[in-house]
Amino acid sequence: MGQHDATGPQCLGGEQRILAAEAGLHEGRVITLFGWAYRVRRMGALTFVLLRDRSGIIQVVFDRSAGAGCDAVDEVGVEDAITVTGAVRAEARAQGGFELVGAGLRVISRAATLPFEINLPQLKVGQDLALDHRVLSLRHPRSQAVFRIKAAIIQAFRDFSVRHGFIEVQTPKIVATATEGGANLFPVDYLGRRAYLAQSPQFYKQMLVLSGFERVFEVGPVYRAEPHNTSRHINEFTSLDWEVGWISGATEVMDLEEAMLRELVAKLRAEHAADLAVLGVDLETRMPALGGRIPRMALSDAQQLLAQRHGKQLPPGDLDPEGERLLCEALGGAVFVTDYPVETRPAYAYPHPDRPALTDSFDLLMGGIEVTTGGRRLSERAALEASLVARGLDPQAFAYYVESFGYGSPPHGGLAIGAERLTVALLGLGNLREATFFPRDIDRLTP
Amino acid sequence: MGQHDATGPQCLGGEQRILAAEAGLHEGRVITLFGWAYRVRRMGALTFVLLRDRSGIIQVVFDRSAGAGCDAVDEVGVEDAITVTGAVRAEARAQGGFELVGAGLRVISRAATLPFEINLPQLKVGQDLALDHRVLSLRHPRSQAVFRIKAAIIQAFRDFSVRHGFIEVQTPKIVATATEGGANLFPVDYLGRRAYLAQSPQFYKQMLVLSGFERVFEVGPVYRAEPHNTSRHINEFTSLDWEVGWISGATEVMDLEEAMLRELVAKLRAEHAADLAVLGVDLETRMPALGGRIPRMALSDAQQLLAQRHGKQLPPGDLDPEGERLLCEALGGAVFVTDYPVETRPAYAYPHPDRPALTDSFDLLMGGIEVTTGGRRLSERAALEASLVARGLDPQAFAYYVESFGYGSPPHGGLAIGAERLTVALLGLGNLREATFFPRDIDRLTP
């Protein structure tokens, strides 16, 4: 220690920073930009530097024959962190309609030789190398667009929730017992006691409805110790959870999600048009079902449709990935599948009002993958205990949960949306890892 | 399974629910409310039921002599989940200015005998019993107010962040290595490999600045396996994190936090006046420093102040809880303490520009407790490696982090705010557990 960075405070002191996307507001004036050298091209006396910052990319032209140029311009390399000073000039051929006539350039921090090129229209690199060097692969404009959209999706979920009377909650991720069954748990050594990472906030969000908050939402990590390695599985993901008191059935939860998604899509189209364009996504064409009412179809009807149209024979209670894809293609990109059999749902699922072998539950399939699971929950203590026992579970192991239903328990239901799955489904990405900053899977614990 | 709850969908079907707080908008009309029986008083032919829902409490009067009354009214007990129908009438003595002339009452779910009374102005129950029956203690209006304010604090942090160019990120909570030093880690069995729960998003949020997002924020859980049991420690808490690229020093981070807190306090006073009144908190009196510029004081000066005014002798580099309290009392409720010695801060701390034995860092003390820690970070790879080595750490153990600084690394800094600590400090609560839905500590893993 005791030694300073090469980049002392003085390098930024006193300079009013302008973002690349805002350069056009300063036409004719000399401004200073901070960012990274995305591309550097040298042609005789001219050096073209594409500077990338969080707002976008702008071209800076240094003309040595006009006296603009210095050692730093001659030496700047791709992905160096730089500051650039120059006059803003309109340039019809430039991306944002403006470029900078470079007057000065300072290299703040030099980049080593890159393990792969990041200034191509698409990253041409294997997934593992891209994830190993995440700081580089995330710099690609497509990746930046994906994560800006993911952030907007999560914020739209929250905005809608707050406007509909939900309160944000935080539930513990270190838990004493499983919520979704005993498998796929990560054990934690909790000060000498055995604990687990939460598979979902299920028990706690229900308890918070019962605590009088009535409508609760949470955005937080959940954990599944699934030992597969597929494009659809990661072991730590972001769950968008609702639990809603005083509902009469799963229909009301689907109505809420449908309204939320309609707003979400409108917001993305209005506020993230540029990011969608970078990704080549037209949400209206891709997901017409989200513009209005999303089709709702009992699981048995969905299986019948797949059998009739595609000759697909599926075991009762199940859809396979191909079935999910075909169903979405047939129904405008998204469909609520309802009425799952009791044996395919957790112990807390509420029975179907008319057919006790089924549950009052749903999944939302979108773009060929399951993005949501939800339904009404058992809210009467005796029924919940009976359901646990019927599955060979001991209600005493969940005493803190079961007892909560003994003090005035309104009917309720809710859902969980996988934020990464929703992002991937909306944008048509091929892998959940493309929508995860630092994915955790069977092979990957770093970065 | 196969058996239905006593509360079938029919109990809520077709009834337009009105919230207690909105009853006044329906004066003279018959409305239906859903909620819990907060208090029940019987006086001759009259039964008074205080119905509590998420919006507040309203009195419902059933007059058997006027023909209003039924078995349900005679039998309703405290904390039963109920629906009530009646006509809205102005009543000057009532809390919200209105009461309901009860016409019908239905018990949706009966409450067992309560382990403690919850309809008193203050809960009179030990902390352990209150936490054991969290679904009940959270129903108390004071608790509801605390968590509504906590949610508002977190949302104000996010709103400010987004308007200041930050993007929301999610970093992994399962990590391969310690970030804040090797102690106080919860081990996780990660599919047969040893991993840990993240003590902070520190490394990852820095890497996301370096990934070109420049300004990132996160709201998420962090973990400290501290074996103490005090009012100021819980083992899982909510961290509000910022990391900011292209800054010239910790001063800029403090400026941002100060502006955020000013907005936050204004928002709470404007939008949560009723909740603050329930808690008897006047933020202006309690925290005058938050209205303008928060005092900033070097740690050595703070120690000198404590020595001169209170005869307190503290070892260099340290403040004790009493010192933190006295300092806040002396300085309007809140103070930035700056310039911590190198040996008291983590390896990634940036040295003070003039005094290399100190760091360019700060803590924010508020209401007597530390709510924030922040500062500028080392952003040059060689300096970071040297700092790790100087502390006896092997840079190879943090290779994924250290290597990130090799590809163009702008100067940056940030902070972490404990959401529960901030809530407790603002509201003058005595214990972090009062601002935590389901606390985790050395003795508590459930509920």
Interface residues (C-beta under 8 A of the other chain):
Chain A: M1 G2 Q3 H4 D5 A6 T7 G8 P9 Q10 C11 L12 G13 R17 F34 W36 A37 R52 D53 R54 E79 D80 A81 I82 I108 S109 R110 A111 A112 L114 D132 H133 R134 V135 L136 L138 R139 Q144 F147 R148 A151 I154 Q155 R158 V162 G165 I167 E168 V169 Q170 T171 P172 K173 I174 V175 A176 F186 P187 V188 D189 Y190 L191 R193 A195 L197 Y204 M207 L208 L210 S211 G212 F213 E214 R215 V219 G220 P221 Y223 A225 P227 N235 E236 T238 W246 I247 S248 G249 V342 A347 Y350 P351 P353 P356 A357 L378 S379 E380 A383 A386 S387 A390 R391 Y400 Y401 E403 S404 F405 G406 Y407 G408 S409 P410 P411 A419 T436 F437 F438 R440 I442 L445 T446 P447
Chain B: M1 G2 Q3 H4 D5 A6 T7 G8 P9 Q10 C11 L12 G13 R17 F34 W36 A37 R52 D53 R54 E79 D80 A81 I82 I108 S109 R110 A111 A112 L114 D132 H133 R134 V135 L136 L138 R139 Q144 F147 R148 A151 I154 Q155 R158 V162 G165 I167 E168 V169 Q170 T171 P172 K173 I174 V175 A176 F186 P187 V188 D189 Y190 L191 R193 A195 L197 Y204 M207 L208 L210 S211 G212 F213 E214 R215 V219 G220 P221 Y223 A225 P227 N235 E236 T238 W246 I247 S248 G249 V342 A347 Y350 P351 P353 P356 A357 L378 S379 E380 A383 A386 S387 A390 Y400 Y401 E403 S404 F405 G406 Y407 G408 S409 P410 P411 A419 T436 F437 F438 R440 I442 L445 T446 P447
